[in-house]
């Protein structure tokens, strides 16, 4: 049986697998303060709602949206179709050559993020319109600490799943 507490370097384990930038340009959002990392995998219906919630953030500072798609199938990813519909200058869409698994995809998002601060929005979560603005206001008060917030998950119909 595998020791689940054994130290594993997920960055090193997947460094040979490339993530290709398929949409967006880094100069579309120079010097972002926050990177919103969106690890996605085969859920275009919920992803469309999640992405829309990230695009509609109300803040007065630059932020980038880093979508990392774990799709490794034939042809174009259904998530890529979603991104093309909502493309904005601060959105970067990467597709992995191979599926990195959930943790590997999270780590790849961290590697690709350019901002000093990061937050995640998964493909079945929603951010409230003031989310990253509030997180940064809290950060200014408490300093460089880990700040976590409550989240809203959604189902394939866009209905909010209650959090307990």
C-alpha positions in Angstrom: 0.0 0.0 0.0 1.3 3.5 -0.9 2.2 5.8 1.9 -0.1 8.8 1.4 2.1 10.9 3.7 5.3 10.2 1.7 6.9 13.4 0.3 6.3 13.7 -3.5 7.6 16.5 -5.7 4.6 17.0 -8.1 6.4 19.8 -9.9 9.3 17.6 -10.8 7.1 14.6 -11.6 5.5 16.5 -14.4 8.1 18.9 -15.6 8.6 17.0 -18.8 4.9 17.5 -19.8 4.3 20.8 -21.5 1.3 23.1 -21.2 0.7 25.0 -24.4 -0.7 28.5 -24.5 -3.6 28.3 -27.0 -5.3 31.6 -26.3 -4.3 34.9 -24.9 -1.0 36.8 -24.5 0.9 37.7 -21.4 1.1 41.4 -22.5 -2.7 41.5 -22.5 -2.4 41.9 -18.7 1.0 43.3 -17.8 1.9 43.1 -14.1 -1.2 41.5 -12.7 -1.6 41.8 -8.9 -3.6 38.6 -8.7 -3.7 35.4 -10.7 -7.0 33.5 -10.7 -6.1 29.9 -11.5 -8.8 27.8 -13.1 -7.8 24.1 -13.4 -10.4 22.5 -15.7 -11.3 19.1 -17.0 -14.2 18.0 -19.2 -17.0 20.1 -17.6 -17.7 22.8 -20.2 -21.2 23.5 -18.8 -20.2 24.4 -15.3 -16.9 25.9 -16.5 -18.7 28.5 -18.6 -20.5 29.8 -15.5 -17.4 29.7 -13.4 -15.4 31.6 -16.0 -18.1 34.2 -16.3 -17.9 34.8 -12.6 -14.2 35.3 -12.7 -14.4 37.7 -15.7 -17.0 39.8 -13.9 -14.8 40.7 -10.9 -15.2 44.2 -9.6 -11.8 45.5 -8.7 -9.5 48.4 -9.6 -6.3 46.5 -10.1 -5.1 44.2 -12.9 -5.7 40.5 -12.5 -5.1 37.6 -14.9 -7.2 34.4 -15.4 -5.0 31.4 -15.9 -7.0 28.5 -17.3 -5.2 25.2 -17.3 -7.0 22.4 -19.2 -6.1 18.8 -18.3 -7.8 17.6 -21.6 -5.6 15.2 -23.5 -8.1 13.7 -25.9 -8.4 13.9 -29.6 -9.4 17.2 -31.3 -10.2 20.4 -29.5 -11.2 20.5 -25.9 -14.8 21.4 -25.1 -13.4 23.8 -22.6 -11.5 25.6 -25.3 -14.8 26.4 -27.1 -16.0 28.0 -23.8 -12.9 30.1 -23.5 -13.2 31.4 -27.1 -16.7 32.7 -26.3 -15.5 34.6 -23.3 -12.0 35.6 -24.3 -10.8 38.8 -22.6 -7.4 40.5 -22.7 -6.5 39.2 -19.2 -7.3 35.5 -20.0 -4.6 32.9 -20.7 -5.7 29.4 -21.8 -3.2 26.6 -21.5 -3.8 23.0 -22.5 -1.6 20.2 -21.1 0.0 17.7 -23.5 -1.1 14.9 -21.1 -3.4 14.7 -18.1 -1.4 15.7 -15.0 -4.1 14.6 -12.5 -5.9 17.0 -10.2 -2.9 17.9 -8.0 -0.5 18.1 -10.9 -2.9 20.5 -12.7 -3.2 22.7 -9.6 0.5 22.9 -9.4 0.9 23.7 -13.1 -1.5 26.6 -12.6 0.7 27.9 -9.8 3.8 27.5 -12.1 2.1 29.5 -14.9 0.7 32.3 -12.6 2.6 35.5 -12.9 1.1 37.5 -10.0 2.4 37.8 -6.5 -1.0 36.6 -5.2 -3.1 33.7 -6.4 -6.5 32.3 -5.8 -8.3 29.3 -7.3 -11.7 29.0 -9.0 -12.4 25.5 -10.1 -14.6 24.6 -13.0 -17.6 24.0 -10.8 -17.2 27.0 -8.5 -18.4 30.6 -8.6 -16.7 33.7 -7.3 -18.8 36.5 -6.0 -18.2 39.8 -8.0 -16.3 41.3 -5.2 -14.2 38.2 -4.3 -10.7 39.2 -5.3 -11.1 42.8 -4.3 -12.1 41.7 -0.8 -9.3 39.1 -0.6 -6.8 41.8 -1.4 -8.3 44.2 1.2 -7.9 41.5 3.8 -4.4 40.9 2.6 -3.5 44.5 3.2 -4.8 44.3 6.7 -3.2 41.0 7.8 0.0 40.9 5.6 1.3 38.0 3.6 -0.6 35.2 5.1 -2.7 32.5 3.6 -6.3 33.8 3.1 -9.1 31.4 2.4 -12.7 32.2 1.7 -16.0 30.4 1.4 -17.0 29.3 -2.1 -20.0 28.4 -4.1 -20.1 25.2 -6.1 -22.6 24.7 -9.0 -24.0 21.8 -10.8 -24.3 21.2 -14.6 -27.6 23.3 -14.6 -25.9 26.3 -12.9 -27.7 25.7 -9.6 -25.8 26.6 -6.5 -25.0 23.6 -4.4 -25.4 24.5 -0.7 -22.2 24.4 1.4 -22.4 22.9 4.9 
